[in-house]
Amino acid sequence: MERKGLALSAAVLLMVTFATLCCFLPNTRTCEKDRYVGVRGSAPESLVICTQDGQSITVNDQLLFQNAKVDFGYVPAGNTSARSFAASATLESLTNSSFSDGRGTGVRYILAYNNTDAMLVEEIRIYPSLGAVLLNASLFPKTDLSFSGGRFELITCAKSDVLPFMDPGNKWLSYFEGLDIWGNFAVKLVRDADVDFTRTPALIHDASTGLLVGAVTSELLETEVMLHGSSFAVKMPIVDGYQAYNQTAISLETCWIQFGSNFSDLFMSYAEQVRSFNPPVRARTVDNFFNASAGACDWYNRYGNIDENTVSDDLDRTISLKEGGYGFYIIDSGWCYEGTTGQDYNWSTWNVEKFPSGVDAIATKAHAAGYKLLLWNRIGWAPVWIQVEHPEWVRCWGGWGYVQMNLSMPEVQAYMADVFATWAAQGIDGIKVDFITDTIYQDAWNASLWNADKTRAERAIQYFDLLDQYASTYNLPVLLCGTPIGLPSLAKYPNLVASRVTCDSGYQGIFTDWQIKTALLRSFWWGAAFNTPDPDAFDTKDLRSVMVASACGGAVYYGDNYTGLNVYNAKLAWTLRWDAPALPENVAFMGKDIIARGTWRGRPAAIGVNLDGPGTQYIIGGLGNSTSVIRLSVPVVGIFGGTTCYADGISGHYDLHLEPKHAVMLIFYQGQPPIPAQSCMETELLTVVIGLAIPVALMGVTIVYNLRKKTKR
């Protein structure tokens, strides 16, 4: 994680007790003490104070939100002037009662706000033992409404009013920029941040305490966090012009808000809630071989310039690496390019000039070797055949090839089912569905289309459900690529077995610093759901990427240079898969250096990556006297072209110099070396360092680094 003042603590999760959100909006009557008898929580230091400015929520003597409001903008039917709900609403009623559910026990509050045009009913469930609040709301229009403000804001307040007890100069927002995997991970100072939107989950924190905000549903709308101007908001965006109709209730999305000082626990608790709120819509009937074996993808070796001969040759080379952990091969884009335009012709028709024998011979060869054969596609987009033969199936004629099919049409759904049936009949074992986000979002801000069909979230769910249904019916597991983040409903679809967590490595690995950060961090962001690095998402000529891939908890792929691997090195790389994703408290970024830790086959492990910075000395401490270490040290180019060795008798610490453009993986063990290695002959240069200890969650190892003293080579 980018440091920027961020030090991650491994203290136990704070057990906090929330009180009701006794919300008070501007221009309403003053809070009356006798009106709110029984509103306070069981702990006297947890309370809500209502003022003319809004609500202030105090938890265990810590003020979490100050002067918070509930708001949205709208225009009544037949009226030209916009209104703000917060400016005209009154608190009509408040009730509370005890409850018990699968998450725990607590107090449930129902608050009703009213104005001349609409009523908003808010439900808040407080879980004292978890330090968490479950928040949802429903809107009941009294007249037809159109939304001009572009959002519901369930919580809105000034930036300084979020965790106001924190030092403004050390209060950060950690989040992913953008809608999908192409967004970078960012850590920004709340005081100075100008963030129009970020998908949840998002974390507001200082060095030791944080508040996680995350959507757990996405049935109709999406949930975002905004820091813009002087405003902080937890909002649900609405396309301008969206209509709400008299007496037709709109259920908003449910948010999980949790306070604590163990960031790993916060994220994993959130992921658990996502699974709880999104049970599978159907059983998983497919195998998840994406995370059971390594694979090859021809995109970064061929860039779409493929034919029957190249695929057959590349498959032969990949089969020769079976002992290295390989188990599948992906034929990427190019198999159905139309001859004159280079566009995809038909998702169920091979280019007969490039593949005169079809796929049968290739599938037979793969299956005879015990391999799975997969196929790339972007089935939500209308190929040339659809555009010419069935233009009525097209939903949006966009530029840059963004020609989308109307997935609501029975004819389109029948076509998609036929495509899956065709692949299954031809021996294909799984599919890689690309450009998910573009299919859903390209025309997302066209209000007339949105209202005529579905909201963005509904459209995403429809697409996921169709893919999951056909994957199950035809036994074709799906790897999603270009997947939108912040849609927890994705967890409902178990036959979509994996979702790519990284951006493309780019030509010659130009995005190495980008992909490594996003892959490591997103692996825990989605940690309890599903994730995998995609075969073409790592520049595997750069072994720093391979090592980081192993830390993501998914399979290690080789993509662009699989044709040059030898079996021993491929097998060695395959063994580097960690037992679990690197958690946030086990990942640190310092300039061009990345340090991550986890476990490998139950043993403590650490990875150090130097992207292109100066040499830096590290001390790995907290080791037992009988500990030994396997060290795999690799340069940028080549598959384990460096050294693999072991050292005995580490007396409480290990000294490591992380050289420029190198990666080191350390596997700590007792007894015999877990993999073949010779004794290390090198002696690491020891530099006396002082710095910040990264606390340990998964193993008794502390990594210490120095922000000032560096050894250059």
GICORUR-V615991 format. One line per field, one symbol per residue. psi: psi as a letter, one per 30 degrees, with the letter a starting at -180 (. if undefined). A space follows every 10 residues. Layout:
# GICORUR-V615991
psi = ???
This chain:
# GICORUR-V615991
psi = kkdhgjkkkg llkkjlklll iikklkgllk kkeffgkgel afkfgjlkkk affakkjkjh gkjekkhllk llklklkgkf kllkeefgll jelklllllk affalakkkk kkkkafflkk kkkkkkjeff hlkkkllkkj kflkkkjffg lkjekkllef gkhfflkfgh klkklkklfa ffklkkjkke efkijelkll klkklaffkl jkkkkflhee llklkkjkcg kkkjljkkkk fkkklkgjkj kllkkkkkkl gjeeeeeeee eeeeeefilk fllkflkife gflllkkgeg ffhfilaeee eeeeeeeeef gefggkflkk jakffgkkee fglkekfgkl jfeeifgafe eeeeeeefgg lkklkkliff kjleeeeeei fffkekillh gijkljffke eeeeeeeeee eeeefggkfl ljjlheeeee fegfgjeeee ffclleeeee eeeeeeeeee eeeghjkkjk khkklgifff ffiffiflkk gllkflkghf geeeeeeeee efefegegcl lkkkfgfkjf fjfeeeeeef fffalklfcf hffglleeee eeeefgklfl lklefgkkkj bgkkkllbkj hfkklkkkkj ehalkkkkkj agklfgklkk kjkkaekljh gbkjllklhj iflkkkjjlk hlkkkkjklk bkkflkllkk flkkkkkkll akkjlkeflh kkkklkfejk jk.
